[in-house]
Amino acid sequence: MSDLEKLLDELRGTMGKMEMALDSIDEAIVWVDKNARIQWCNGVFNRMLGRPHIEILGASLIEMLPLREQGELVVWRNHPISLILRGERVVRKSYAFHVGQQSMILEITGARFQAGDQGTSFVLTIRDIQGGERIEILKKEKEELAEANKIMLGREERVLELKQEVNELLKKSGQLPKYTL
């Protein structure tokens, strides 16, 4: 085996290890070209979409990853990859994503980088925050609802007090009570 063949063999081994390492992390990683076509992705992204790797490569990220924000489909110009293609940095923005019967809340970050003589490339990292962070969001929403409920109960109690006062004033003036309590 020549030195070049040994070097290529080592390089293949290193690339294989790197691929395995990138498949073992929690975040999906997607690398796209200037047309938002998927050039590479890790296994986490494959599993997130529920599709084999071969179906994903070369496909449009916009079509593979339709996102929702506040219940509405995110249009092309507001999709994270579109923002990155325009030179904007996407910093931890959350979107809803539905695939089949599964729903996820995805936190997406992204950036552009120069890939040597191959031109500019774009990468997204995508994390399903449905778990722990989603629980924190729900806890906060629950606290806000409890506070709103407390305020509403206080108002209801005040309305009952006012109705009782009106009835008492009507009685004092010789009239029948207006409210049944």
Secondary structure, DSSP 4 states (H G I P E B T S, - for coil): --HHHHHHHHHHHHHHHHHHHHHSSSSEEEEE-TTSBEEEE-HHHHHHHT--HHHHTTSBHHHH--EEETTEEPPGGGSHHHHHHTTPPEEEEEEEEEETTEEEEEEEEEEEEE-GGG-EEEEEEEEE-TTHHHHHHHHHHHHHHHHHHHHHHHHHHHHHHHHHHHHHHHHHTT---S---
